């Protein structure tokens, strides 16, 4: 768990990078955004793997719900 610098957005397909605390003690990073296809998602996941970021979850949400966030 940790925080990915917001400057990494370009390496993560332009996804929005936000930070929060889990259980009020562990820093976590949330990436949100629209990806064109599964290959783009795989690219983001591979980038995170390559830099040693653990992946806790991947959640698919409808585009309308994403726009409300």
Secondary structure, DSSP 8 states (H G I E B T S, - for coil): -----GGGGGGGTT-EEEEEEETTTEEEEEEE---SSHHHHHHHHHHHHHTT----------HHHHHH-
